[in-house]
């Protein structure tokens, strides 16, 4: 064990995970409330998992217009 290097792992950028988590919860609430039936609720859960992609897409669409 003396021959091995000791490495310390520093985790930075944890705030991004918190923002994504809060956004995920908010998107879940929004999409499930807007759902009319079971399958649109399931689709809403899937959309909530990829909400940053929708955000970036709409942002780029509005900037390019």
JOCORGI-V601666 format. One record per helix or strand of 3 or more residues. SS is the DSSP state (h for helix, s for strand). FROM is the first residue (numbers start at 1). LEN is the number of residues. If there is no record, write none. Layout:
ss->SS from->FROM len->LEN
ss->SS from->FROM len->LEN
//
This chain:
ss->h from->14 len->21
ss->h from->38 len->12
ss->h from->51 len->14
//
